[in-house]
Amino acid sequence: MSAKAHLTIDRIRCDGHGLCAELLPELVRLDDWGYPIIAPGPIPDHLVAHAQNAMTACPVLALALKRAEKPDDGRNPRHR
Amino acid sequence: MIRQRLLAGPDLSRGPEGLAWHVQRLGPPPVIGPALIDVVESSGLTGRGGAAFPVGTKWRSIARRHAGQPVVVVNGAEGEPQSLKDRVLMTARPHLVLDGALLAARALRASRIAVVIGESHRDALASMSAALAERPEPELRQARIVIAPPRYVAGESSATVRLVGSGIARPTTRPPSMHEAGVDGRPTLVQNVESLAHVALIARFGAGWFGAGTVLITVVGAASAPGVLEVEPGTSVREVFAAAGGGSRATRAILLGGYFGAWVGAGKAWDLPIDPVALRDRGLTLGCGVVGFLHDAGCGVCETARIMRYLASESSAQCGPCFFGLRALADATARIGERGSNPEDLARLHRWSQEVAGRGACRHPDGAVIFLRSALAVFAEEFANHPPHWRAESSQPRRIA
């Protein structure tokens, strides 16, 4: 049951400061407008500490580590 | 084929059907509580707001929650500019929608009902308000009408919940899902008006009677008699075109599902069934039921540019990738339309439409890039060799073709 942690972003909070990409370039890159793109899949063990650093460094606290296999909130891509 | 169920009864030109006529024609709705969940589940009814999610499954997951009395949000925002079916239904058969809402509330033991209606749907607002006023006192107290601003995203389910709770029609970050914590933190059912109208009939006549049901669609574009039709789910796109009067010109592409849907080349589209579940299984969507016909003189690139510009302007500007990404995508599409094809913009369209997907709180950016990618595939030839002929005369959405 040791579910791996995933990096998630509250997209509404995120203002594109870009510290996460600075501190965790292995998992985060920035798009052409400066907003983070997260590598898919769980955080590898050796990067968990760095991910936690990135999480606490985010000026708007938009980053979170979720310990779920896959966040499932019942949404459907087409749901209006 | 055409089959009238929701729109059966007096001719639509005669306006809203009053309570007395409604009850005389269909009988009163049965008094049934949580047992209705089983009936709805076995009917196989799917949501008609665009997701085609099984209605019974959704109800059951809300009935399971214990975080206070649930709230029912009736979604008649109909923010999709091409769609008319929800407002036609609310205008003509308001009591069918209210019956469905009240039945849902009883099944889920919900105390409150909020009927969300788009501000610009004036006939629907008048009809639903008048219908509610005809209802007996307890029902009148239970339900209220909430006016949604005329924005595309206002009909997104979390945006309707936020609108009802706090007056702001913008999506929220999930989790928590609305099933867990929606309006005032209570479990909340958000259900499209058409879905609820079907419930009103299923409760009366049973899951077996429902069969495959019917679907309300809006035919737009190059058909002689565009408008709202009620059809059986197996009906083909070809039959829909014929039922909408056909057209004098050859059709080159069909927009299935409206602005959140996809372009399909005419050759492939004619035999597709107007069936939310069957289309979903083919990687397409019926969405909110818009079927648009583009005739052979229409330009796929320019139509796509117009629609992308509209979708970009309808971002609620909360999430960077959606706000900036859709604008950049719309600009690049418009540049190809205006100044002609260029490999840089084409490469950007392909890359950005992959990057933007899945990076908003709601699925507005996802819907927009699914639509764009379908255009890049169906109009690949035009995107690669587009002459500079389009002038961006306005940012207003236009009927396709």
Interface residues (C-beta under 8 A of the other chain):
Chain A: D10 R11 I12 R13 C14 D15 G16 D31 D32 W33 G34 Y35 I37 P71 D73 G74 R75 N76 P77 R78 H79 R80
Chain B: G49 G50 A51 A52 F53 S61 N75 G79 E80 G155 E156 S157 T172 T173 R174 P175 P176 S177 H179 G257 F260 T285 G287 C288 Q318 C319 G320 P321 C322 F324 G325 A328 W352 E355 V356 R359 G360 A361 R363 D366 G367 I370
